[in-house]
Amino acid sequence: MTIDQPTPEELAYLAGVIDGEGHVLADRKSIGLVLCMADIPILEWVRERFSGSLSNRWQKEPGKARPRRMWHLTRAADLDFLLPQLLPYLVLKRREVEIVLEMAKLSLLPRPNFSGRHHPSWYERREKLRLEKQEATQMRKRPT
């Protein structure tokens, strides 16, 4: 899917949705952005405008009035394209996104080893970034 250059207004809107409803993912195996919402038209617009994938199953959590769907953007190349453009508009999750962007750039590096694996220092750097992102999330959630 080819994505046109987003407008500043679209980027600002998406940044607001991510700051308010989004999750910045950085675990041992995956990096990305996730939105889980009951407002399906917003998720469909995000998918059409910014790529990614939209879950086909509806999730209904106990106590929630409406079912929800999830949008994921996890390809390193897509993250490398979108995240730098979102940074000026992010407020709450800016540091987390900066770290995931660095992880995406790291993932795009060629694998120099014939076995298809990166040098051990690559894995050490990725783990350090993952822990840094975890700390940034905890700092954001601490009461002031």
Backbone torsions as a table, in degrees:
resi	resn	phi	psi	omega
1	MET	NA	128.0	177.5
2	THR	-93.0	131.2	-178.0
3	ILE	-109.9	128.0	175.0
4	ASP	-72.0	160.0	177.8
5	GLN	-61.6	122.2	179.5
6	PRO	-68.0	150.0	175.9
7	THR	-78.1	160.5	175.7
8	PRO	-58.0	-35.8	179.2
9	GLU	-65.7	-42.2	178.2
10	GLU	-64.0	-42.0	178.8
11	LEU	-64.7	-42.2	178.9
12	ALA	-64.0	-41.0	179.0
13	TYR	-63.5	-48.7	179.7
14	LEU	-61.3	-41.1	178.2
15	ALA	-60.1	-40.6	177.9
16	GLY	-64.2	-41.0	178.1
17	VAL	-64.9	-42.3	179.4
18	ILE	-65.7	-44.9	177.7
19	ASP	-59.1	-38.2	-175.5
20	GLY	-88.5	-41.0	-171.9
21	GLU	-120.8	-9.2	-170.6
22	GLY	-88.2	166.6	175.4
23	HIS	-127.8	129.8	176.1
24	VAL	-95.9	114.1	-171.2
25	LEU	-94.5	129.3	173.0
26	ALA	-155.3	89.5	175.9
27	ASP	-114.7	-167.5	-175.2
28	ARG	-64.5	-25.6	-175.3
29	LYS	-115.7	-23.9	-171.2
30	SER	-131.8	153.5	169.9
31	ILE	-134.0	155.6	176.5
32	GLY	156.1	-170.8	175.2
33	LEU	-116.5	143.7	179.5
34	VAL	-136.2	134.3	170.9
35	LEU	-122.3	131.4	176.9
36	CYS	-127.1	113.1	-173.1
37	MET	-144.0	160.6	172.7
38	ALA	-89.3	-17.0	-179.4
39	ASP	-83.4	85.1	-173.1
40	ILE	-62.7	-39.5	178.7
41	PRO	-57.6	-35.0	177.2
42	ILE	-65.2	-45.8	179.7
43	LEU	-62.5	-40.1	178.5
44	GLU	-64.4	-40.1	177.4
45	TRP	-63.7	-44.1	179.3
46	VAL	-60.1	-43.6	179.8
47	ARG	-63.4	-45.4	179.9
48	GLU	-66.2	-37.4	-172.9
49	ARG	-87.1	-31.7	-171.6
50	PHE	-124.4	8.0	179.5
51	SER	75.3	-153.5	-176.7
52	GLY	86.8	-167.2	179.9
53	SER	-133.1	149.5	-179.6
54	LEU	-115.9	127.8	-178.3
55	SER	-63.0	143.6	178.8
56	ASN	-87.7	-19.6	-178.6
57	ARG	-94.6	145.8	177.6
58	TRP	-91.4	130.7	178.9
59	GLN	-106.2	127.2	175.3
60	LYS	-119.1	113.6	179.6
61	GLU	-84.3	147.3	177.2
62	PRO	-56.4	133.2	178.8
63	GLY	84.8	-7.1	178.4
64	LYS	-90.0	138.3	-175.6
65	ALA	-75.4	-34.9	-174.9
66	ARG	-124.5	147.6	175.4
67	PRO	-66.9	156.2	-177.6
68	ARG	-127.3	154.4	174.1
69	ARG	-122.1	165.1	-177.1
70	MET	-123.0	140.0	171.8
71	TRP	-111.6	136.3	179.4
72	HIS	-127.2	139.5	168.5
73	LEU	-126.5	108.4	-172.3
74	THR	-128.1	-11.4	178.7
75	ARG	-69.3	130.0	-176.9
76	ALA	-57.2	-40.1	-179.3
77	ALA	-65.4	-39.1	177.3
78	ASP	-66.4	-41.4	177.9
79	LEU	-64.7	-41.0	179.4
80	ASP	-63.8	-30.2	177.9
81	PHE	-77.6	-46.1	-170.8
82	LEU	-85.0	-44.6	-170.6
83	LEU	-59.2	-42.5	178.7
84	PRO	-61.0	-29.8	179.4
85	GLN	-76.4	-26.6	179.2
86	LEU	-80.4	-28.5	-172.4
87	LEU	-50.6	-43.8	-178.4
88	PRO	-62.6	-20.1	-175.1
89	TYR	-101.2	-13.9	-178.5
90	LEU	-78.2	145.4	178.3
91	VAL	-119.4	-64.3	-173.3
92	LEU	-74.9	-38.2	-172.7
93	LYS	-109.1	21.2	-177.3
94	ARG	-58.4	-50.4	-177.2
95	ARG	-63.3	-40.1	178.7
96	GLU	-62.3	-41.0	179.2
97	VAL	-68.5	-38.7	176.4
98	GLU	-58.2	-41.6	-179.0
99	ILE	-68.7	-44.2	179.1
100	VAL	-65.0	-34.7	175.6
101	LEU	-62.5	-43.2	177.5
102	GLU	-62.8	-38.4	177.3
103	MET	-65.8	-37.3	177.9
104	ALA	-64.4	-44.2	178.4
105	LYS	-62.0	-39.0	177.2
106	LEU	-62.8	-40.9	-180.0
107	SER	-65.6	-25.4	-178.6
108	LEU	-82.2	-9.0	178.9
109	LEU	-65.6	141.6	178.3
110	PRO	-66.1	151.2	178.3
111	ARG	-89.8	112.2	-173.1
112	PRO	-76.6	-17.4	-173.9
113	ASN	-88.7	137.7	-180.0
114	PHE	-63.5	-19.1	179.4
115	SER	-77.7	-4.2	-178.7
116	GLY	85.6	9.0	-179.3
117	ARG	-108.8	153.8	175.1
118	HIS	-80.4	166.1	173.6
119	HIS	-63.3	147.6	179.4
120	PRO	-53.1	-31.5	179.5
121	SER	-64.8	-28.8	176.6
122	TRP	-62.1	-46.4	-179.4
123	TYR	-66.6	-36.6	177.0
124	GLU	-63.9	-43.2	179.8
125	ARG	-64.5	-42.5	-179.7
126	ARG	-63.6	-42.0	179.1
127	GLU	-65.8	-39.4	177.6
128	LYS	-61.8	-42.8	177.8
129	LEU	-64.9	-40.3	179.2
130	ARG	-60.2	-44.3	179.1
131	LEU	-67.5	-36.2	177.5
132	GLU	-63.7	-41.5	178.1
133	LYS	-64.9	-42.1	178.6
134	GLN	-59.3	-42.7	178.8
135	GLU	-66.3	-40.7	178.4
136	ALA	-62.0	-39.2	177.7
137	THR	-65.3	-43.0	179.4
138	GLN	-64.4	-40.1	178.8
139	MET	-62.6	-40.8	-179.9
140	ARG	-65.8	-33.4	-175.8
141	LYS	-85.8	-11.1	179.7
142	ARG	-69.2	139.2	176.8
143	PRO	-67.5	145.6	-179.7
144	THR	-94.5	NA	NA
